[in-house]
Amino acid sequence: MGNIFCIGRNYSEHAKELGNPVPTTPVVFLKSWGSLVRPSPDRWYLPRDIGRIDPEIEWVVEIGRDASSLTEADALAAVAGYAVGLDVTARDLQSEAKSKGLPWLASKGRKGFAPLSEVKSVAAMGHGPFELELQVNGKTRQKASTAEMIFSLPRILCFLAELYGLTKGDLIFTGTPAGVGPVEVGDRVAAFLRGKSGQIEFELHVE
């Protein structure tokens, strides 16, 4: 297993809606591999004793080869494929951790906190830009183009390779657009990644 890198505050309107400054360099945090789940149109169990839980839709990148250094011109050659995922956040726990200057893992890395679709190859999907859409109970909650990201994918890849090194099989959650909100037991959550060459999607029922 490799790493699950996550890029925070990569859409300016999302940073603003949470009262965060718009970053000038990528904000990086990690999720645990235990948080990763492969959804089916079935049940999605979430803890009920930790307050508000927000699913945040994200364009996810799978790395196809090891890389310790990249340039923006060749960075996309390190990509194996793309997926759509949810960076699930226990918002109350995150707010508490931030207020105390503590890490976010308890609010981001729990079991079930990273639902991920199938990964489709670059050959099947192209390199985008893609449209992201999150629906809750059939109504659109988040919708944006990956072209709106503050830091482009080549910039993110170069940044991660230089600081941490990239390993084949690593996943990168590239950030979420504005519109995040909580889900409750009984909600249906659907995530879509749409491009000129195809679409990836999944649906979950919150239990």
Residue, then its C-alpha position, 0 to 999 in steps of 0.5 A: m500500500g502507498n499513500i492517500f494524499c488529500i489537497g485541502r482548500n483547492y477551490s477558492e469558494h470552498a475555502k471561503e465558505l469554511g472561513n479559511p484563507v485561500p492558500t498560496t501553496p498546496v495544503v496537504f493532509l493524509k487519510s488512512w488506508g482503512s478509510l477507503v471503501r469501494p462503494s456499491p449501490d448498497r448501505w454506507y455505515l457512518p458513526r452516529d456519535i461524533g456530530r456533523i458528517d460531511p461528504e465532500i466530492e473530489w476528483v481522485v488520481e491514481i499514480g502509475r509509477d514511482a516518482s521522486s521528481l517531476t516537471e509540470a511538462d511531464a507530470l501527467a505521465a505518472v498518472a495511471g487513471y482517475a476516479v471519483g471519491l468522497d473525502v468524508t469529514a467529521r466537521d465538529l471533530q475537525s473544528e475542535a482539532k483546528s481550534k486546538g492546533l491538533p492534526w485532522l486524522a480523527s476527523k478525516g481518516r476513520k473507517g468508511f471515510a473515503p468511498l472511492s469509485e472504480v479507477k478508469s484509465v487515462a486512455a478511457m477518460g483522458h486528462g480532463p477537465f472533468e465536471l464533478e457533481l454530488q447529489v443528495n436525495g436527487k438534488t445537486r449539492q456540489k457541482a464544479s469543473t476541475a478547471e476551477m482548482i487553484f492548483s492544477l494537477p501537474r502542480i500538485l503532482c510536482f509538489l507531492a513528488e518533490l516533498y514526499g515522493l510518489t509511489k505506484g498505487d498512491l491516491i490523490f484526492t485533489g480537493t472539493p468545491a463549494g457547497v459542502g453539507p451534512v448527511e443524515v441516516g436515510d440519505r442517498v448520496a450520488a457522486f459523478l465525474r464526467g468528461k468528454s470521453g466518459q463518466i464514473e459514478f456511484e451511489l450510497h445509502v446512508e445507514 
